[in-house]
Amino acid sequence: MVGKHKIETLAGLATGSRAYEKPPMHKTSVVCLLPNTPGAIFKIVAQFATRDLNIVKLETRPACSGEH
């Protein structure tokens, strides 16, 4: 799920008789094919930042150009 909804964390759980329940974990993968131009990755990452979305991991790989 991609969104601004808060997931309850251990620090946010109420104390007392209620037993600790592990919060649900959500993972989303996004694959983008970008042009090889200055700032291309920044323009994508900035979209997450302006929406207060966290990126846990970012990988970049060169596209297979088909040339040998």
Phi, psi and omega in degrees: 000129174253124181175181182263001182296132180284139173259128183296130180253172180304318181293334183268357181284144177289143177266162180131214185284342181289127180287151178295127175246131181294130180291153179293145180253134179238134176231140177226135175251139178233129178243128181232140171254114186247153175289154179276073181229153178301133176086001183298315180292318179303318182298326178285312182297324179299328179296323176291315182298317182291344179255012180056040176257138182270138173252119181275324183214139179227127177237139173239143178219145177290144177287146176286114185277348181083354178268139178244000000 
